[in-house]
Each structure stands twice: as C-alpha cells, then as structure tokens.
Amino acid sequence: MAGNLFQKALYMGVGLANYAAEKAGKTLKELRTDAEKLANEMVQRGEITTEEARKMVEELVQKAQDKSVEPSPGPSKSEPRLIEIVAEEEEEAEKEQENLDTLRQEVESLQDELRRLKRN
C-alpha cells in the first residue's frame, strides 16, 4: 500500500510538473492553488496525510520555480517525454504472494493440529 501511495504521489508530482511546464504563462500562485486543491482532495480520500500534502505542494512549487529559471535540456516539445517505471510493484506482489503462501501453510497446519486434538 505504501508503494502504491508513493507511486500515486510521484505520478501526481510528474503530472503537475508537466502541467506547469506546458502552462508557462501561469503564475506560481495559481500553480500553488491548483496543487493545494489536488493535495486536499487526496487528503480527503485518505491517500496521503496533511503533512505529506504540504511537503508535496512545496516540492512542486519549488520544482516549478527551478524550471522557470533554468530550462531543462531534453527532447523537443514534439517528442513525448520518457518516464521509467520501476517494477517495485511486481517485487512487492511477489513478496505478498510468498507471505500469503506461508500464512496458508500455517493455517492448514493449525487446522490439522486442531482436528487431531479434537479426535483425542
């Protein structure tokens, strides 16, 4: 769940940063307002805490300020921006599956022992 929350926050940050870059004419005040609205919605849905929301808004505004001062080198506007997605979810899913298998084995063992004790 924490990985999923982190991923959502990361995607939100990337999306807002891209949005800010595309709307270069938008003031930082408007960006902060929009970011706060989005963060507040995430807090209301229970996806992040208030402190995480505050930090996220501050980081996004800081990134927008940095981008407005120094344009980043990279692909031209006509090319899509590449985003690398790390397979953390797959690793977490495998670990969760292993934990589930272990728990199932423990439950079966306990059920067998209970049946044995009921017979005696």
N, C-alpha and C positions, 0 to 999 in steps of 0.2 A: 504494500500500500504506500509506503514512504517513497519507494522508487517511482510509483505511478504519480504521486503528488509532485515529486521533484520534476518528473518529465512534463507534467502539465504546466508547472510554473516556468520551466525552461522554454517550452513551446510558446507560452503566453509572452514571455520576455522577447523571444525572437520575433514573434508576430508584431508586437508593439514596436520593437526597434525598426523592423522593416516598414511598418506603417509610418513611423516618424520620419524615416528616410525618404519615403515616397511623398510625403506631405511636408516638404521642406519649408513651405511658407507658414506652417502652423507654428504658433508661438509655444515656448516651453510651458507657459502657464496652462494653455489649452491641453497640451500633452499630459501634464501632471493631473489635470482634472479628469481626463479620459482614463488614465492609468488608475487613479484612485477609485473611479466608478467601477472599473473592471475588478480591481482588487477587492472592493467592498462586496461585490457580487460573489466572488469566490469565498470570502469570509462567511457570508450569509449561507452559502451552500455547504459550509463546513470543510471546504477543500484545503484551506490554509488558515493559519492563526492571524490575529490582528498584527502581531509583531512581524510575522513573515510578510504580510501585505505591505506594511510600512517600509520594510527593507527593500522589497521588490520595487515599489514605486520610486524610492530614492535611487536605486541602481539604474532603473530605466531612464529616469530624468538625467542622471549623470552620463549614461551612455549617449543619450540624445545630444547633450551638450558637447561631449567629446567628438561626436560625429559631425556636428555643425561647425566645429573649429577645424578639424582635420579630416578631410575626406579619405576614406579607406580605399587602398588600391584593390582591384579585383576585377571580376567580369564586368563587361559593359552592361548597360541597362537592358539591352536586348537579350542577353543570356540569363537564364534562370540561375539563381544563387544556389550553390550546392550545400546541403546540410547533411552531415554524417550522423546517422542514428546508431547509437551503441546498443549492442544486444544484451543490455543488462536485464531486460525483462525476461529473455529466454533463460538466462542463468538463474534468475530468481524463480522462474516457473519450474525449472528442473529441481532446484533445492526444495521448493514447496512440495513437488511430487514425491521426492525422496522422503521428506518428513511425513507426508500422508501415508506412504507405503509402510514406514516404520511404525506409525501410530496404528495402522490397520493390523499389522502383525501383533502388536502389543495387545490390542483389543481382542483379537482372536485367541491369543494365548490366555488372557484373563478369562474369556468366556469358557475355554476348555477347562481351565482350573476350577471355575465356578461349577461347571457341570460335574466335574469329578468330585468336588466337595459335596454337592447335593446328593450324589449317589451313595456316599459313605455315611 
